[in-house]
């Protein structure tokens, strides 16, 4: 006699309900379901979130790695055309670095500065030159970890929302750094 035949129908139903409750509590399980004929359900059956209506979910737009490389390359090319040695960083909407290009001869400090400028631009959805001006009114902004309130960062937006930031560091002035960052943003708008 099979193990499943030893349990009454009621016991099997209660055991199944307990298993479902455990799955709902943990959110994951690896099991094979069977229909009333004993045939296994397909392994590729999509799982649904218990109680998660579509109204409770959000969707976000992210820059692709190819676009990040394109924007970084355009910024670096603009700087090299002017004879500047810079580093360019592109971060995603969450501030995670997608790509960093350190140009030939760029200073060692430029790597971290470019990433921080990119992060700052996307976090506030504003060019870092504008944000640097805000420091006069709220000097404690500079204390926020990972930020750098110097000109040279520009946000990349889609439908008015930030999707990435491009930061440039190493040119003789923040204005030049930001000019090159904006060249990267412009390349993505084409």
VOTORMI-533541 format. One record per atom (N, C-alpha, C): residue number from 0; x, y, z; atom name; residue in one letter. Coordinates in Angstrom, 1 decimal, m for minus. Example, Ala and Ser with C-alpha at 12.3 -4.5 7.8 and 13.67 -1.06 7.14 Angstrom:
BEGIN
    k      xx      yy      zz   a  r
    0    13.2    m5.7     7.8   N  A
    0    12.3    m4.5     7.8  CA  A
    0    13.2    m3.3     7.8   C  A
    1    12.8    m2.2     7.1   N  S
    1    13.7    m1.1     7.1  CA  S
    1    12.9     0.0     7.9   C  S
# end
This chain:
BEGIN
    k      xx      yy      zz   a  r
    0     0.8    m1.2     0.0   N  X
    0     0.0     0.0     0.0  CA  X
    0     0.9     1.2     0.0   C  X
    1     0.6     2.2    m0.8   N  X
    1     1.3     3.5    m0.9  CA  X
    1     1.1     4.3     0.3   C  X
    2     2.1     5.1     0.7   N  X
    2     2.1     6.0     1.8  CA  X
    2     0.9     6.9     1.8   C  X
    3     0.6     7.5     0.6   N  X
    3    m0.6     8.4     0.5  CA  X
    3    m1.9     7.7     0.7   C  X
    4    m2.0     6.4     0.5   N  X
    4    m3.2     5.7     0.7  CA  X
    4    m3.4     5.4     2.1   C  X
    5    m2.4     5.4     3.0   N  X
    5    m2.5     5.2     4.4  CA  X
    5    m3.2     6.3     5.1   C  X
    6    m3.0     7.6     4.6   N  X
    6    m3.6     8.8     5.2  CA  X
    6    m5.0     8.9     4.6   C  X
    7    m5.9     9.3     5.5   N  X
    7    m7.3     9.6     5.0  CA  X
    7    m7.3    10.8     4.1   C  X
    8    m8.4    11.0     3.3   N  X
    8    m8.5    12.1     2.5  CA  X
    8    m8.4    13.4     3.3   C  X
    9    m9.1    13.4     4.4   N  X
    9    m9.1    14.6     5.3  CA  X
    9    m7.7    14.9     5.8   C  X
   10    m6.9    13.9     6.2   N  X
   10    m5.5    14.1     6.6  CA  X
   10    m4.7    14.7     5.5   C  X
   11    m4.9    14.2     4.3   N  X
   11    m4.1    14.7     3.2  CA  X
   11    m4.4    16.2     2.9   C  X
   12    m5.7    16.5     3.0   N  X
   12    m6.2    17.9     2.8  CA  X
   12    m5.6    18.8     3.8   C  X
   13    m5.6    18.4     5.1   N  X
   13    m5.1    19.2     6.2  CA  X
   13    m3.5    19.3     6.1   C  X
   14    m2.9    18.3     5.6   N  X
   14    m1.4    18.3     5.4  CA  X
   14    m1.1    19.3     4.3   C  X
   15    m1.9    19.2     3.2   N  X
   15    m1.7    20.1     2.1  CA  X
   15    m1.9    21.6     2.5   C  X
   16    m2.9    21.8     3.3   N  X
   16    m3.2    23.2     3.8  CA  X
   16    m2.1    23.7     4.7   C  X
   17    m1.6    22.8     5.5   N  X
   17    m0.4    23.2     6.4  CA  X
   17     0.8    23.6     5.5   C  X
   18     1.0    22.8     4.5   N  X
   18     2.1    23.0     3.6  CA  X
   18     2.0    24.4     2.9   C  X
   19     0.8    24.6     2.4   N  X
   19     0.5    25.9     1.7  CA  X
   19     0.7    27.1     2.7   C  X
   20     0.3    26.9     3.9   N  X
   20     0.5    28.0     4.9  CA  X
   20     2.0    28.2     5.1   C  X
   21     2.8    27.2     5.2   N  X
   21     4.2    27.3     5.4  CA  X
   21     4.8    28.0     4.2   C  X
   22     4.4    27.6     3.0   N  X
   22     4.9    28.3     1.8  CA  X
   22     4.5    29.7     1.8   C  X
   23     3.3    30.1     2.1   N  X
   23     3.0    31.5     2.2  CA  X
   23     3.8    32.3     3.2   C  X
   24     4.1    31.6     4.3   N  X
   24     4.9    32.3     5.3  CA  X
   24     6.4    32.5     4.9   C  X
   25     7.0    31.5     4.2   N  X
   25     8.4    31.7     3.7  CA  X
   25     8.5    32.2     2.4   C  X
   26     7.5    32.1     1.5   N  X
   26     7.6    32.6     0.2  CA  X
   26     8.2    31.7    m0.9   C  X
   27     8.8    30.6    m0.5   N  X
   27     9.5    29.8    m1.5  CA  X
   27     9.2    28.3    m1.1   C  X
   28     9.2    27.5    m2.1   N  X
   28     9.2    26.0    m1.9  CA  X
   28     9.5    25.3    m3.2   C  X
   29    10.1    24.1    m3.1   N  X
   29    10.4    23.3    m4.3  CA  X
   29     9.6    22.1    m4.1   C  X
   30     8.5    21.9    m4.8   N  X
   30     7.7    20.7    m4.7  CA  X
   30     7.0    20.5    m6.1   C  X
   31     6.5    19.3    m6.2   N  X
   31     5.8    18.9    m7.4  CA  X
   31     4.3    18.8    m7.1   C  X
   32     3.5    19.4    m7.8   N  X
   32     2.1    19.3    m7.5  CA  X
   32     1.5    18.3    m8.5   C  X
   33     0.4    17.7    m8.0   N  X
   33    m0.3    16.7    m8.9  CA  X
   33    m1.7    17.1    m9.0   C  X
   34    m2.3    16.8   m10.1   N  X
   34    m3.8    17.0   m10.2  CA  X
   34    m4.5    15.8    m9.7   C  X
   35    m5.8    15.8    m9.9   N  X
   35    m6.6    14.7    m9.3  CA  X
   35    m6.3    13.3   m10.0   C  X
   36    m5.7    13.4   m11.2   N  X
   36    m5.4    12.1   m11.9  CA  X
   36    m4.0    11.6   m11.5   C  X
   37    m3.3    12.4   m10.7   N  X
   37    m1.9    12.0   m10.3  CA  X
   37    m0.8    12.5   m11.2   C  X
   38    m1.2    13.2   m12.3   N  X
   38    m0.2    13.7   m13.3  CA  X
   38     0.4    15.0   m12.7   C  X
   39     1.7    15.0   m12.8   N  X
   39     2.5    16.2   m12.2  CA  X
   39     2.2    17.4   m13.0   C  X
   40     2.1    18.5   m12.3   N  X
   40     1.9    19.8   m12.9  CA  X
   40     3.2    20.2   m13.6   C  X
   41     3.2    21.0   m14.7   N  X
   41     4.4    21.4   m15.4  CA  X
   41     5.3    22.2   m14.4   C  X
   42     6.6    22.0   m14.5   N  X
   42     7.6    22.7   m13.6  CA  X
   42     7.6    24.1   m13.9   C  X
   43     7.2    24.5   m15.1   N  X
   43     7.4    25.9   m15.5  CA  X
   43     6.1    26.8   m15.2   C  X
   44     5.2    26.2   m14.4   N  X
   44     4.0    26.9   m14.1  CA  X
   44     4.4    28.2   m13.3   C  X
   45     3.9    29.4   m13.7   N  X
   45     4.3    30.6   m13.0  CA  X
   45     3.7    30.6   m11.6   C  X
   46     4.5    31.1   m10.7   N  X
   46     4.1    31.3    m9.3  CA  X
   46     3.5    32.7    m9.2   C  X
   47     2.5    32.8    m8.3   N  X
   47     1.9    34.1    m8.1  CA  X
   47     2.1    34.5    m6.6   C  X
   48     2.3    35.8    m6.4   N  X
   48     2.5    36.3    m5.1  CA  X
   48     1.1    36.3    m4.3   C  X
   49     1.1    35.7    m3.2   N  X
   49    m0.1    35.6    m2.4  CA  X
   49    m0.6    37.0    m2.0   C  X
   50    m1.7    37.4    m2.4   N  X
   50    m2.3    38.7    m2.0  CA  X
   50    m1.6    40.0    m2.7   C  X
   51    m0.7    39.8    m3.6   N  X
   51    m0.1    41.0    m4.2  CA  X
   51    m0.8    41.3    m5.5   C  X
   52    m1.7    42.3    m5.4   N  X
   52    m2.5    42.8    m6.5  CA  X
   52    m1.6    43.6    m7.4   C  X
   53    m1.9    43.7    m8.6   N  X
   53    m1.1    44.6    m9.5  CA  X
   53    m1.0    46.0    m9.1   C  X
   54    m2.0    46.5    m8.3   N  X
   54    m1.9    47.9    m7.9  CA  X
   54    m0.9    48.1    m6.8   C  X
   55    m0.4    47.0    m6.2   N  X
   55     0.6    47.1    m5.2  CA  X
   55     2.0    47.0    m5.7   C  X
   56     2.2    46.9    m7.0   N  X
   56     3.5    46.8    m7.6  CA  X
   56     3.9    48.1    m8.4   C  X
   57     5.2    48.4    m8.4   N  X
   57     5.7    49.5    m9.2  CA  X
   57     6.6    48.9   m10.3   C  X
   58     6.8    49.7   m11.3   N  X
   58     7.7    49.4   m12.4  CA  X
   58     8.7    50.5   m12.5   C  X
   59     9.9    50.2   m12.8   N  X
   59    10.9    51.2   m13.0  CA  X
   59    11.7    51.0   m14.3   C  X
   60    12.3    52.1   m14.7   N  X
   60    13.1    52.0   m16.0  CA  X
   60    14.5    52.1   m15.6   C  X
   61    15.3    51.3   m16.2   N  X
   61    16.8    51.3   m16.0  CA  X
   61    17.5    51.5   m17.3   C  X
   62    18.7    52.1   m17.2   N  X
   62    19.6    52.2   m18.3  CA  X
   62    20.3    50.9   m18.6   C  X
   63    20.4    50.5   m19.9   N  X
   63    21.0    49.3   m20.2  CA  X
   63    22.5    49.5   m20.1   C  X
   64    23.3    48.4   m20.0   N  X
   64    24.7    48.5   m19.9  CA  X
   64    25.3    49.0   m21.2   C  X
   65    24.7    48.7   m22.3   N  X
   65    25.1    49.2   m23.6  CA  X
   65    25.0    50.8   m23.7   C  X
   66    23.9    51.3   m23.1   N  X
   66    23.6    52.7   m23.1  CA  X
   66    24.6    53.4   m22.1   C  X
   67    24.9    52.7   m21.0   N  X
   67    25.8    53.3   m20.0  CA  X
   67    27.2    53.4   m20.7   C  X
   68    27.6    52.4   m21.4   N  X
   68    28.9    52.4   m22.0  CA  X
   68    28.9    53.5   m23.1   C  X
   69    27.9    53.6   m23.9   N  X
   69    27.8    54.7   m24.9  CA  X
   69    27.9    56.1   m24.3   C  X
   70    27.1    56.3   m23.2   N  X
   70    27.2    57.6   m22.5  CA  X
   70    28.6    57.9   m22.0   C  X
   71    29.2    56.9   m21.3   N  X
   71    30.5    57.1   m20.8  CA  X
   71    31.5    57.4   m21.9   C  X
   72    31.4    56.6   m23.0   N  X
   72    32.4    56.8   m24.1  CA  X
   72    32.2    58.2   m24.7   C  X
   73    31.0    58.7   m24.8   N  X
   73    30.8    60.0   m25.4  CA  X
   73    31.4    61.1   m24.5   C  X
   74    31.2    60.9   m23.2   N  X
   74    31.8    61.9   m22.3  CA  X
   74    33.3    61.9   m22.3   C  X
   75    33.9    60.7   m22.3   N  X
   75    35.3    60.6   m22.4  CA  X
   75    35.9    61.1   m23.7   C  X
   76    35.2    60.8   m24.8   N  X
   76    35.6    61.4   m26.1  CA  X
   76    35.6    62.9   m26.2   C  X
   77    34.5    63.5   m25.6   N  X
   77    34.5    65.0   m25.5  CA  X
   77    35.6    65.5   m24.8   C  X
   78    36.0    64.9   m23.7   N  X
   78    37.1    65.4   m22.9  CA  X
   78    38.4    65.2   m23.6   C  X
   79    38.6    64.1   m24.2   N  X
   79    39.9    63.8   m25.0  CA  X
   79    40.0    64.7   m26.2   C  X
   80    38.9    65.1   m26.8   N  X
   80    38.9    66.0   m27.9  CA  X
   80    39.5    67.4   m27.4   C  X
   81    39.2    67.8   m26.2   N  X
   81    39.7    69.0   m25.6  CA  X
   81    41.1    68.8   m25.0   C  X
   82    41.6    67.6   m25.0   N  X
   82    42.9    67.3   m24.5  CA  X
   82    42.9    67.1   m22.9   C  X
   83    41.8    66.8   m22.4   N  X
   83    41.6    66.6   m20.9  CA  X
   83    41.7    65.2   m20.5   C  X
   84    42.3    64.9   m19.4   N  X
   84    42.5    63.6   m18.9  CA  X
   84    41.5    63.4   m17.7   C  X
   85    40.5    62.7   m18.0   N  X
   85    39.4    62.5   m17.0  CA  X
   85    39.0    61.1   m16.8   C  X
   86    38.2    60.9   m15.8   N  X
   86    37.5    59.6   m15.5  CA  X
   86    36.0    59.8   m15.6   C  X
   87    35.3    58.9   m16.2   N  X
   87    33.9    59.0   m16.4  CA  X
   87    33.2    57.8   m15.7   C  X
   88    32.2    58.1   m14.9   N  X
   88    31.4    57.0   m14.3  CA  X
   88    30.0    57.1   m14.6   C  X
   89    29.3    56.0   m14.8   N  X
   89    27.8    56.0   m15.0  CA  X
   89    27.3    55.1   m13.9   C  X
   90    26.3    55.6   m13.2   N  X
   90    25.6    54.8   m12.2  CA  X
   90    24.2    54.6   m12.5   C  X
   91    23.5    53.6   m12.0   N  X
   91    22.1    53.4   m12.3  CA  X
   91    21.2    54.2   m11.4   C  X
   92    19.9    54.1   m11.5   N  X
   92    19.0    54.9   m10.8  CA  X
   92    19.1    54.7    m9.3   C  X
   93    19.7    53.6    m8.8   N  X
   93    19.9    53.3    m7.4  CA  X
   93    21.3    53.7    m6.9   C  X
   94    22.1    54.2    m7.8   N  X
   94    23.5    54.7    m7.5  CA  X
   94    24.5    53.6    m7.6   C  X
   95    24.2    52.4    m8.2   N  X
   95    25.2    51.4    m8.4  CA  X
   95    26.0    51.6    m9.7   C  X
   96    27.3    51.5    m9.6   N  X
   96    28.1    51.8   m10.7  CA  X
   96    27.9    50.8   m11.9   C  X
   97    27.6    51.3   m13.0   N  X
   97    27.4    50.4   m14.2  CA  X
   97    28.7    50.3   m15.0   C  X
   98    29.4    51.5   m15.2   N  X
   98    30.7    51.5   m15.9  CA  X
   98    31.5    52.7   m15.4   C  X
   99    32.8    52.5   m15.4   N  X
   99    33.7    53.6   m15.2  CA  X
   99    34.8    53.5   m16.2   C  X
  100    35.1    54.6   m16.9   N  X
  100    36.2    54.6   m17.8  CA  X
  100    37.2    55.6   m17.3   C  X
  101    38.4    55.2   m17.1   N  X
  101    39.5    56.0   m16.6  CA  X
  101    40.3    56.3   m17.9   C  X
  102    40.3    57.6   m18.3   N  X
  102    41.1    58.0   m19.5  CA  X
  102    42.6    57.9   m19.2   C  X
  103    43.3    57.8   m20.3   N  X
  103    44.8    57.8   m20.2  CA  X
  103    45.3    59.0   m19.4   C  X
  104    46.1    58.8   m18.4   N  X
  104    46.6    59.9   m17.7  CA  X
  104    45.7    60.6   m16.6   C  X
  105    44.5    60.1   m16.4   N  X
  105    43.6    60.7   m15.4  CA  X
  105    44.2    60.5   m14.0   C  X
  106    44.0    61.4   m13.2   N  X
  106    44.6    61.3   m11.8  CA  X
  106    43.9    60.3   m11.0   C  X
  107    44.6    59.8   m10.0   N  X
  107    44.0    58.7    m9.2  CA  X
  107    42.8    59.1    m8.4   C  X
  108    42.7    60.4    m8.0   N  X
  108    41.5    60.8    m7.3  CA  X
  108    40.2    60.9    m8.2   C  X
  109    40.4    60.9    m9.5   N  X
  109    39.3    61.1   m10.4  CA  X
  109    38.3    60.0   m10.4   C  X
  110    38.8    58.8   m10.1   N  X
  110    38.0    57.6   m10.2  CA  X
  110    36.8    57.7    m9.2   C  X
  111    37.2    57.9    m7.9   N  X
  111    36.1    57.9    m6.9  CA  X
  111    35.3    59.2    m7.0   C  X
  112    35.9    60.3    m7.4   N  X
  112    35.2    61.6    m7.5  CA  X
  112    34.1    61.4    m8.6   C  X
  113    34.5    60.8    m9.8   N  X
  113    33.5    60.7   m10.9  CA  X
  113    32.3    59.8   m10.4   C  X
  114    32.5    58.7    m9.7   N  X
  114    31.4    57.9    m9.2  CA  X
  114    30.5    58.7    m8.2   C  X
  115    31.2    59.4    m7.3   N  X
  115    30.4    60.2    m6.3  CA  X
  115    29.5    61.3    m7.0   C  X
  116    30.1    61.9    m8.0   N  X
  116    29.4    63.0    m8.8  CA  X
  116    28.2    62.3    m9.5   C  X
  117    28.4    61.2   m10.1   N  X
  117    27.3    60.5   m10.8  CA  X
  117    26.2    60.1    m9.8   C  X
  118    26.6    59.6    m8.7   N  X
  118    25.6    59.2    m7.6  CA  X
  118    24.8    60.4    m7.2   C  X
  119    25.5    61.5    m6.9   N  X
  119    24.8    62.7    m6.4  CA  X
  119    23.9    63.2    m7.4   C  X
  120    24.2    63.2    m8.7   N  X
  120    23.3    63.7    m9.8  CA  X
  120    22.1    62.9    m9.9   C  X
  121    22.2    61.6    m9.8   N  X
  121    21.0    60.7   m10.0  CA  X
  121    20.2    60.8    m8.7   C  X
  122    20.8    60.8    m7.5   N  X
  122    20.1    60.8    m6.3  CA  X
  122    19.2    62.1    m6.1   C  X
  123    19.6    63.2    m6.6   N  X
  123    18.8    64.4    m6.5  CA  X
  123    18.2    64.9    m7.9   C  X
  124    18.5    64.1    m8.9   N  X
  124    17.9    64.4   m10.3  CA  X
  124    18.2    65.8   m10.7   C  X
  125    19.5    66.2   m10.5   N  X
  125    19.9    67.6   m10.8  CA  X
  125    21.4    67.6   m11.1   C  X
  126    21.9    68.5   m12.0   N  X
  126    23.3    68.6   m12.2  CA  X
  126    24.0    69.0   m10.9   C  X
  127    25.2    68.4   m10.7   N  X
  127    25.8    68.7    m9.4  CA  X
  127    26.3    70.1    m9.2   C  X
  128    26.4    70.9   m10.3   N  X
  128    26.7    72.3   m10.2  CA  X
  128    25.6    73.1    m9.5   C  X
  129    24.3    72.7    m9.8   N  X
  129    23.2    73.3    m9.1  CA  X
  129    23.2    72.9    m7.6   C  X
  130    23.5    71.6    m7.4   N  X
  130    23.5    71.1    m6.0  CA  X
  130    24.6    71.8    m5.2   C  X
  131    25.7    72.0    m5.8   N  X
  131    26.8    72.7    m5.1  CA  X
  131    26.4    74.1    m4.6   C  X
  132    25.5    74.7    m5.3   N  X
  132    25.0    76.0    m4.9  CA  X
  132    24.1    76.0    m3.7   C  X
  133    23.5    74.8    m3.5   N  X
  133    22.6    74.6    m2.3  CA  X
  133    23.3    74.5    m1.0   C  X
  134    24.6    74.2    m1.1   N  X
  134    25.4    74.0     0.1  CA  X
  134    25.4    75.3     1.0   C  X
  135    25.3    76.4     0.4   N  X
  135    25.3    77.7     1.1  CA  X
  135    24.2    77.7     2.1   C  X
  136    23.0    77.2     1.7   N  X
  136    21.8    77.2     2.5  CA  X
  136    21.8    76.0     3.4   C  X
  137    22.3    74.8     3.0   N  X
  137    22.2    73.6     3.8  CA  X
  137    23.6    72.9     3.8   C  X
  138    24.5    73.4     4.6   N  X
  138    25.9    72.9     4.5  CA  X
  138    26.0    71.4     4.9   C  X
  139    25.1    70.9     5.6   N  X
  139    25.1    69.5     6.1  CA  X
  139    24.9    68.5     4.9   C  X
  140    24.5    69.0     3.8   N  X
  140    24.3    68.1     2.6  CA  X
  140    25.6    67.3     2.3   C  X
  141    26.7    68.0     2.5   N  X
  141    28.0    67.4     2.2  CA  X
  141    28.3    66.2     3.1   C  X
  142    27.6    66.0     4.2   N  X
  142    27.8    64.9     5.1  CA  X
  142    27.1    63.6     4.7   C  X
  143    26.3    63.7     3.6   N  X
  143    25.5    62.5     3.2  CA  X
  143    26.5    61.5     2.5   C  X
  144    26.6    60.3     3.0   N  X
  144    27.6    59.4     2.5  CA  X
  144    27.5    59.1     1.0   C  X
  145    28.6    59.0     0.3   N  X
  145    28.6    58.7    m1.1  CA  X
  145    28.4    59.9    m2.0   C  X
  146    28.2    61.1    m1.5   N  X
  146    27.9    62.2    m2.3  CA  X
  146    29.1    63.1    m2.5   C  X
  147    29.1    63.9    m3.5   N  X
  147    30.1    64.9    m3.8  CA  X
  147    29.5    66.1    m4.5   C  X
  148    29.4    67.2    m3.8   N  X
  148    28.7    68.4    m4.3  CA  X
  148    29.7    69.3    m5.0   C  X
  149    30.2    68.8    m6.1   N  X
  149    31.1    69.6    m7.0  CA  X
  149    30.5    69.4    m8.4   C  X
  150    30.7    70.5    m9.2   N  X
  150    30.2    70.4   m10.6  CA  X
  150    30.9    69.2   m11.3   C  X
  151    30.2    68.6   m12.1   N  X
  151    30.7    67.5   m12.9  CA  X
  151    29.8    66.3   m13.0   C  X
  152    28.6    66.3   m12.4   N  X
  152    27.7    65.2   m12.5  CA  X
  152    26.4    65.7   m13.2   C  X
  153    25.8    64.8   m14.0   N  X
  153    24.5    65.2   m14.7  CA  X
  153    23.6    64.0   m14.7   C  X
  154    22.3    64.2   m14.4   N  X
  154    21.4    63.1   m14.4  CA  X
  154    20.9    62.7   m15.8   C  X
  155    20.6    61.4   m16.0   N  X
  155    20.0    60.9   m17.2  CA  X
  155    18.6    60.6   m16.8   C  X
  156    17.6    61.2   m17.6   N  X
  156    16.2    61.0   m17.2  CA  X
  156    15.5    60.4   m18.4   C  X
  157    14.4    59.7   m18.0   N  X
  157    13.4    59.2   m19.0  CA  X
  157    12.0    59.5   m18.4   C  X
  158    11.2    60.2   m19.2   N  X
  158     9.9    60.6   m18.8  CA  X
  158     9.9    61.4   m17.5   C  X
  159    11.0    62.3   m17.4   N  X
  159    11.1    63.1   m16.2  CA  X
  159    11.7    62.5   m15.0   C  X
  160    11.9    61.2   m15.0   N  X
  160    12.4    60.5   m13.8  CA  X
  160    13.9    60.1   m14.0   C  X
  161    14.7    60.2   m13.0   N  X
  161    16.1    59.8   m13.1  CA  X
  161    16.3    58.3   m13.4   C  X
  162    17.1    57.9   m14.3   N  X
  162    17.4    56.5   m14.6  CA  X
  162    18.9    56.2   m14.4   C  X
  163    19.7    57.3   m14.4   N  X
  163    21.1    57.1   m14.3  CA  X
  163    21.8    58.5   m14.0   C  X
  164    23.0    58.4   m13.7   N  X
  164    23.8    59.6   m13.5  CA  X
  164    25.2    59.4   m14.2   C  X
  165    25.7    60.5   m14.8   N  X
  165    27.0    60.5   m15.4  CA  X
  165    27.9    61.5   m14.6   C  X
  166    29.0    61.0   m14.1   N  X
  166    29.9    61.9   m13.4  CA  X
  166    31.3    61.9   m14.1   C  X
  167    31.9    63.1   m14.1   N  X
  167    33.2    63.2   m14.7  CA  X
  167    34.1    64.0   m13.7   C  X
  168    35.3    63.5   m13.6   N  X
  168    36.3    64.2   m12.7  CA  X
  168    37.7    64.2   m13.4   C  X
  169    38.4    65.2   m13.1   N  X
  169    39.8    65.3   m13.6  CA  X
  169    40.2    66.5   m14.4   C  X
  170    39.2    67.1   m15.0   N  X
  170    39.4    68.3   m15.8  CA  X
  170    39.9    69.5   m14.8   C  X
  171    40.5    70.5   m15.3   N  X
  171    40.9    71.6   m14.5  CA  X
  171    39.8    72.3   m13.7   C  X
  172    38.5    72.2   m14.1   N  X
  172    37.4    72.8   m13.4  CA  X
  172    36.2    72.0   m13.5   C  X
  173    35.3    72.2   m12.5   N  X
  173    34.1    71.4   m12.4  CA  X
  173    33.2    71.8   m13.6   C  X
  174    33.3    73.0   m14.1   N  X
  174    32.5    73.4   m15.3  CA  X
  174    32.8    72.5   m16.5   C  X
  175    34.1    72.3   m16.7   N  X
  175    34.5    71.4   m17.8  CA  X
  175    34.1    70.0   m17.5   C  X
  176    34.2    69.5   m16.3   N  X
  176    33.8    68.1   m16.0  CA  X
  176    32.3    68.0   m16.3   C  X
  177    31.5    69.0   m15.9   N  X
  177    30.1    68.9   m16.2  CA  X
  177    29.8    69.0   m17.7   C  X
  178    30.5    69.8   m18.4   N  X
  178    30.4    69.9   m19.9  CA  X
  178    30.5    68.5   m20.5   C  X
  179    31.5    67.7   m20.0   N  X
  179    31.7    66.4   m20.6  CA  X
  179    30.6    65.4   m20.1   C  X
  180    30.2    65.6   m18.9   N  X
  180    29.1    64.7   m18.4  CA  X
  180    27.8    65.0   m19.2   C  X
  181    27.5    66.2   m19.5   N  X
  181    26.4    66.6   m20.3  CA  X
  181    26.5    66.0   m21.8   C  X
  182    27.7    66.0   m22.3   N  X
  182    28.0    65.4   m23.6  CA  X
  182    27.6    63.9   m23.6   C  X
  183    27.8    63.2   m22.5   N  X
  183    27.4    61.8   m22.3  CA  X
  183    25.9    61.7   m22.3   C  X
  184    25.3    62.6   m21.6   N  X
  184    23.8    62.6   m21.5  CA  X
  184    23.2    62.8   m22.9   C  X
  185    23.8    63.8   m23.6   N  X
  185    23.3    64.2   m24.9  CA  X
  185    23.4    63.0   m25.9   C  X
  186    24.4    62.2   m25.8   N  X
  186    24.6    61.1   m26.6  CA  X
  186    23.5    60.0   m26.4   C  X
  187    23.0    60.0   m25.2   N  X
  187    21.9    59.0   m25.0  CA  X
  187    20.5    59.5   m25.4   C  X
  188    20.4    60.8   m25.6   N  X
  188    19.2    61.4   m26.1  CA  X
  188    19.0    61.3   m27.6   C  X
  189    20.0    60.9   m28.3   N  X
  189    19.9    60.8   m29.8  CA  X
  189    19.2    59.6   m30.2   C  X
# end
